[in-house]
Amino acid sequence: MLRTVRSWFRDTTGGLPRAFWYLWTGTLISRLGSFVLVFLAIYLTQERGFSASQAGLVLGLWGVGGAVGTTVGGTLADRWGRRPTLLTAHLGAATMMLALGLARPLWAVALGALLLGTFAEAARPAFGAMMIDVVPEKDRLRAFSLNYWAINLGFACAAVLAGLAAQAGYLLLFVVDAATTLITALIIFTRVKETRTASAAPVAKGGTAPPGALRTILTDRVYLGFVTLNLFAALVFLQHISMLPIAMGDSDLTPATYGSVIALNGVLIVVGQLFVPRLIKGRSRSHVLALASLVMGVGFGLTAFAGTAWFYGVTVLIWTLGEMLNSPSNSTLIAELSPAALRGRYQGVFSLSWQIAGAAAPILGGLVREHVGNGALWLGCAAIGAVTAVAHLVSGPARERRAAQLRAAAVPVRPVTVVQPPAPAAAEAAATAPTEPMPARAAS
C-alpha cells in the first residue's frame, strides 16, 4: 500500500522543472491570502450597506478592469516578457488592494475595484504563458492539475480564515491579501527567470508583435468558439462569488457559515484533484468538458431549492465535481491551441472571457434576482450548463483537428543529409535483417 502511494506521488509530482515549483509556491501563497474577492459581496452589502445591485456593479467593474488587464497583460507578456509583466501586476495589485480597503464613498470603492481588477488580472496571461514555457507538453496535464490543486488548497484555507478575520474587522482582509501578493512578487523576482524564448518572442524588428497577430486571433474561429463556451460556463460559475453569498444571507446564514460552506469547494478539490488526470487521461476532451458543464449546471440549479447550510453545502460539492473535470482539460487545450509566438495573447483572450463574465455575472445575477427571483437565477444557470454541454460535443472534433495541426507545424524540419550507398555486404545484411516496430507517438 505504502509503495503504491509512493509510486502514485512520484508519477504525479516527479520530473517537473524547478521553475514550475516556484510558480506553484507563489500560487499557493497568493491564494492563501485571497480574502477580498471571496467576501467582497458580503462586505459591500452587510458592512457598507450597499444594495445587491450596487454590490453587483462594483464586482462588475472589477471584471471590466480585469478585461483591460488581461488584454494588456497578454500583449506585454509577449512583447515585454513574462517576468516583468508579473512583477508589475503583483505590485500594482497589492497597492490597489489597500486602497480599496480604505475607500469609503461608492465612487471610490467602484474606482478601486476597477483598478484592482486591472492589475490583478494582468498577471494571468503572463503566468499561463510562463507555465506553458517551462513545462513540456507531456507533463502539462499533471502540472496544471497540481497548480489548480494549489489554488484550491489556498482558497479552502482562505475562505475559512477570512470568515474568522472578518469578525475582527474587514480591513484585515485587505491587508493580508496585499501582503501575500507582495510575497508572491518577491518569489518571482528572486527565483524565476524570464522564460520567453527566442522561438516565442516577437519576430518583427523593434519588439513589435508578429505580423498579423491580432488578425490571427480574430480569424481563429475554432479558438474563439472555445473561448465563447468558456464565457458561458464562467457566467454560471462566478455566481458563487456574487449571488451565492447574498442568497445565503437571505436564508439567515452568517458570513462565517458562507465561508465554511464555500470552503467545501476547495477541500474537495484538494482531496480529489490530483486523481483527476488519471481519470480523464485518454478520454475525449470534448466529452469531459461537456460532462463538466452539465454537472456544474445541475449543482448551481439545485441552489434554487436550498435554504439550510447543509443543502447549500451539497450544491457546492456537486458543482465542484464539474469544476474539477473542467479545469485540467481547459488548460491543456488552451496550451495546444496557442501558437508559440502568441502564447501571451492567446492566454489573454482566454482570460478575457473570465473577465467579461466577471463583469457581467454579478450585474446580470443581481438584476435577475431583483426582477425575476432567486429561483429563476439558479434554474437559468442549469439551462446554460446544459446548452454549453451540447455545444462542447458539437465543436470538440474541430478543436482536436486544430490542435493536431499546430503540433505538426511545431515539429522542427530536420536537414536532409546525403547518405553514401552501403557496401554490397552491408546492403545484403540490411535487406535480410528483421525490421523493428516503429515506436508509437506519445499521446498529447
N, C-alpha and C positions, 0 to 999 in steps of 0.2 A: 504494500500500500504506500509506504513512505517512498519507495523507489519510483512508483508511478507518479506520485505528486512531484517529486524532483524532476522527473523526465518532462512532465507537463510544464513545469515552471521554466525549465531550460528551453523548451521549444517555444514558449510564449515570449520570453524576455531575452533570450540569448542572441548574441551576434549583432545587436543593433549598435549604430555608431554612438560615440561618446557625445557628440553634439546633440543628438536626439535626446539623450537623458538630461542634458542641461535644459533644453527646451521643455521637457516633461516636468522637471523640477520647478521651473518658472511657472508653468501652467498650474501645478498643484498649489503653490504658494499664493498665486494670484486668486485662485478660486476659493481658497480657504478664507480670504477676506472679502469675497464678493457679496457683501451685505446689502448694498444700497438698492440694486435693481430688484432684488427679491422682495424687499419690504417698502419700496417706494410708493406703491399704490396705497398701502395701509398708512404710511407716513403722511401722505398728502390728504387723505380723507379723514383719518381719525386724529392725527396730531395737528395738522394745519387747517382742518375744517373745509377743505375744497370739496366740491361736488364730484360725483363719478365722472361727469363729462369733462370737468376741469382736470381731474387726475388723468383721464384718458388723453386729453390734449397735451399735457406735459410729457406723458410717456410716448405719445405720438411724435412730439418734437425731438425726443431722444432718438427715435427711429429716423426722422428726417436728417438729423445730424449724422447718424450712422451711415445713411445713404451717401452723404457727401464724403464722409470719412473713408468708406470702403472704396469709393471711386478714386479719390486722390491717393489713398494708401496703395491701391493696386498699381497705379501709374508710377508712384515713387519707388515701389519695390522693384520694378523693372528698370527704371532709369537711374535712381539714386543708389539703390541697394537695399537688401532686406534688413540688415543690421541697423543702419541709421534711421530707417523708417520706424522700426520697432522702438528704438530708444526715444525718438521724438514723440511718438504716440503715447508711450507709457508716462513720460514726464508730463506731457500736457494733460493726460487723463488724471493723474494724481493731483495736479494743481486745480483742475476744474471740479474734482470731487469735493475738495474742501470748500471751494466757492459755492457749490450747490448746497452744502450743509449749512452755510451761513446765510444764504439768501432767504429773504422774508416775503416781499411782495410777489404776487403771482407772476408778473412780468419777469422779475429777476430769477425766479425758480424756472420759468419756461426757458429763458435765455441760457441759464446754467445747464439745463438738461440738453439743450440743443448743442452747446459746445462740448459738453462731456461726451455725448454720443459721437460727435465728430472725431475726437481724439481716441476714445476707447475702441471704436470700430475700425479706425485706420490701421490698427495693428493686425487685424485678422488676415488680410491678404498677404502681408509680408510673412506672417507666421506660417500660413498654409504653404506658401511658396518655399520657404526655408525648410519645412518638413519634407516636402517632395524632393528638394535639392539633396538633402543629406541621407535619405532612406532609399535604398534600392527598391525597384519595383516589386521584387519577390517578397519583400518584407513589409510592404506598406499596409496591408490589411491588419496585421497584428500591431504595427506601430500606431496606426490611427486608433485602433481599439484600446491600446494602452493609454494613449493620450486622452481619449474620451473617458476612460476609467478614472484618470487623474482629475479631469474636470468635475466628474460627478462625486468623487470622494471629497473633493474640496467643497462642492456645492452642498452635499449632505451635512457636513460639519458646519458650514456657514449658515445654513438655514436654521439649525438648532441654536447655534451660538448667537445669531442675530436676534432671534426671538428673546433670548435672555438679555442681550446687550440693550435692546430697545427699552427694556424696563428701567435701565439705568440712565437712559437718555438717548434720543435718536442721533444726536451729533456724534456720539461714539461710533456709530455705524459708518459715517462718512470718514472719520479719522482713520479707523482700522483699514477700511477699503483703500484709502490713499496710501497708507504705509505699505501694504502688501504689494501694491502696484509699483511702488518705488523699489522694493526688494527685487521684484521680477526684473525691472530695468537694470539693476545692479548686476544680477546674474548674467544677463545678456551682454552687458558692457564688458565684464571681466572674463567671461568664459566662452562666449560664442563668437566665432569669426564670421566674416562675410562669406556667404555660401553661393552667391550668384556667380556662376562660372562663365567662361567665355562663350560657351555654347548657348547659355541662357541670356546673355547680355544683349543689349540692342546692337543691331548690326550696322545701322547707319552711322555716319560720322557725326561728331558733335554731341553724342549722348542722346540722340533723338530716338523715337520709337521705331521699331521695324516698319518698313514701308507697308502701308495698308493695314496697320494694326487694328484700328477701330473698325475698318471695313470688314476685316477678317472675322471679328467677333459678331458684328451686327448681321453678317450674312451666314453665320453658323447656326442654321435653323435647328439642327439637332441639339446643340448645346443650349440654345435659348429656350427650346421646348422643355428641356430638363430643368433649367432654372425656373421656368414658369410653374412647373409642377411642385418644385420646392417652395415657391412662394405660397401656393395654396396650403401646403402642409404646414408651413410656418404660421400662416394666419390662424390655423387651428391650435397649433402647439403653444403659441405665445399667449393664449388666453389664460394659461396657468399663472402668468405673472401679473396680468392686468385685471381680469374679471373674476378669476377664481378666488383671490383673497377677499374681494368685495362680496361675492356670493356667500362665502363662509361667514363674513361679518353679518350678513343678513340673517344667517342661521344662528346668531348669537354666540359665535365661536371667537375666541380671543386670538390676537396676533401670535401668541406663543403656540396655540393649537395649530394655526396655519403653518407655522414653522416646522412643527413636528410632523404634520401630515405631508407637507411638500418634501420634507427630508426623506420620506419613503422612496421618492424618486431616485435620489442619489444612493440610498442604501441598496436598493435592488440592483442598480447598475454596478455598484462596487462589488456586490456579491456575484453577479452573473455575467457581466460584460466580457470578461476575459475568456469565457467559454463560447461566446458567440462566433468568433472566427472559425472555430472547428465546426460549429453547427451549420454555418452558411457556406463554407468553402466548397466550391464545385457546383453550387446551385445557381440557377438563373437569377441574375441580379434584378431583372425586371419583376420576377415573381416575388423575390424578397421585399423589394420596395413596395409592391402592391399590397402584400400582406401587412407590411408595417403601416401603411396609410390606413388600411381597413381597421386594424387593431386600435390605432390612435383615435380614429373616428368613433369607435364603439366606446372607448374609455371616456372621452370627453362628452359623448352623447348621454351616458349614464349620469353625468353630473346634474342633469335636469331633474333627477329624482332624488338627489342626495339632500340630507338635512341634518345628519349627525356626523361626528368626526370619523367614525369607523367606515361609514358609507363613502365619504369623501376619500378616505384612505384607499378603499377598494378601487375607486375610479382612477386614482393616481397610479396604482400598481398596474392596472390594465394598460393605460396609455404609455406607461414607461416601457412595457414589453415591446410595443411598436417602435418607440424611440430607439431601443437597443438594437433592433433589427435595421433600422433606417440609417443610423449614423455611419457605421463602417462601410456599408455599401455605397452610400453617398460619397464618402471621402475618397475611396479608391476610384470611383467612376469619374469624379472631378479630375483627379490626377491623370487618368488615361485620356480624358477628352481635352486636356490643355496642352497646346504646343509648347515646347520648352522655352522658346523665346518670349512667350506671352503668358507665362505662368502667373505672374503677379496680377495682370489684368484679368485673366480668366477667374482667378480666385476673387478678385474684386467684384466682378459681375455676379458671381455666385453669392458672395456676401451681401451684395446689393439686394438680392431677393429677401434676405433676412431683415435688412434694414427697412425695406418698403413694408414688409409685414410688421416690423416693429413699430412703424408709424401708423399703419392702417388698423392693425389688430385692436389696440385699445380704443381707438376712436370708433371703429365700427362696432366693437363689442359694447361700448358704453351706449351708443345710440340704439342698438338692438335691445339691450336690457331696458332702457327707459321707455321705448316706444312700442316694443312688441312683447317683451317679457323675458324673464330669465330662462324659462324652458325653451323658448324659441331659439335663443342663442346657442344652447348646447346641442339641441337636435339639429340645428343648422350645421354645427361642427361635424356631426356624424354624417350628414349628407355630403359635405365637402370631402371627407375622408373616403367615402365610397366612390365618388366620381374620380378622385385622384388615383385610386387603386386601379380602376379600369383604364385610365389614361396611361399608367405605367406599363400595363400589359400590352397596350397597343404600340407604344413608342419604344419599348425596350429593344427590339431587334435592330432598329436603325441606330441606336446608341452603340450597340456592340459592334456593328459594322464600322462606325466612325472610329471607335477605339482601336479596332484592328488595323485600320488604315494608318492611323498615327503611329502605332507600334512599328508597322512595316516601314514607314518613312523615317523613323528614328534609327533603324539598323544601319550602321556605317557600311559604306561600299568598300570592299577590300580590293586593292590594286591587283590587276591580272599580271601574273609572272609567267615568263616563258620557261617551260619545263623541257629539258633535253629528253629525247626518246630513250627508253631504257635499253640496256644491252639485251641481246636475244635471250640469254639465260634468265635474266631478271624478268623480261616480259613474259616468258613462258611460266615462271613461278607465279607471277601476279595473276595470270589468266586462270591458273588451276587452283589458286588459293580460295578457300571458302570465304564468302562475304560476311561481314559483321552487320548486325542490325543498326540502323540509324537511330541515334538517341532521340527520344521524344522531346519536343519543345516544352519547356516548363510552362505550367499553367500560370496565367497572369492573375 
